[in-house]
Each structure stands twice: as structure tokens, then as C-alpha cells.
């Protein structure tokens, strides 16, 4: 996947996905996050990715 050829919405989706993972595991919220949370965020990202296809 060539990141330079993606449109702005897809770049935003990828950046927000990566940032959410970093913040989720980097900040101590007092809650134990696990791989299930990553899967849910990835499914949400995929849903937005498909919505961008329709734009």
C-alpha cells in the first residue's frame, strides 16, 4: 500500500487508528486493555474505510 497515493480521508483514518492504539496502551487509565479492544478499533477503522469508498 502506497501511503502517498491515499486520499486525505484515508490518511486521517490511519493516523487516528495508530494514535488511538498508542494512547490506549501508553496512558495508564487504570483499566486493563487487551487485544479485543484493538480488534474492535480495527473493525471500526475498516467500517470508516468502506464509508470513504462510497464518498
Protein Blocks (a to p, Z undefined) as FASTA:
>chain_A
ZZklpcfklmmmmmmmmmmmmmmmmpcghpacdfklmmmmmmmmmmmmmmmmmZZ
